[in-house]
């Protein structure tokens, strides 16, 4: 993971809230279908 590598090299990685976001992590074909449903809303 790129972020972990940055931390390993001494960088600080911060987080910030961005509000409510509809999303899905795509690991398989079922997730891909959910992602397509979300993307079609925009």
N, C-alpha and C positions, 0 to 999 in steps of 0.2 A: 504494500500500500504506500502510495506516495506521501501521504501525510505522516505516516509512521516514520518513514525515512527522514523527513524533515526534522521531526522531533529527535530522532536518533542523532542527527547532526547538530543539535543544539538550538534549533529554531523553536519559537513559541507559536503554537497554533491556538487562536482564539475562536470563540463561537459567539454568535449573535442571534437573537430571536428574529424571525421573519414573519411571524403571524401564522395563521392557519393555511396550510398548503396541502392540497390533495396530491398524493404521489403513491407510487408502488415501486418496490425494488424488484427488478425483473430477473428472475432466476430460471424460469421455465415458460412453456407456452401458455399456461393459464395466466401467469403474471403478465405476459406480453399482451394478452387480450385485455386485461384490466387496464394496462397502460394505454392501449389504443383507445379505450372508452374514455379515459381521462383526457387524453390529448385531443380528442374530437370535440371537446367542450370549448376549445379555444380557437 
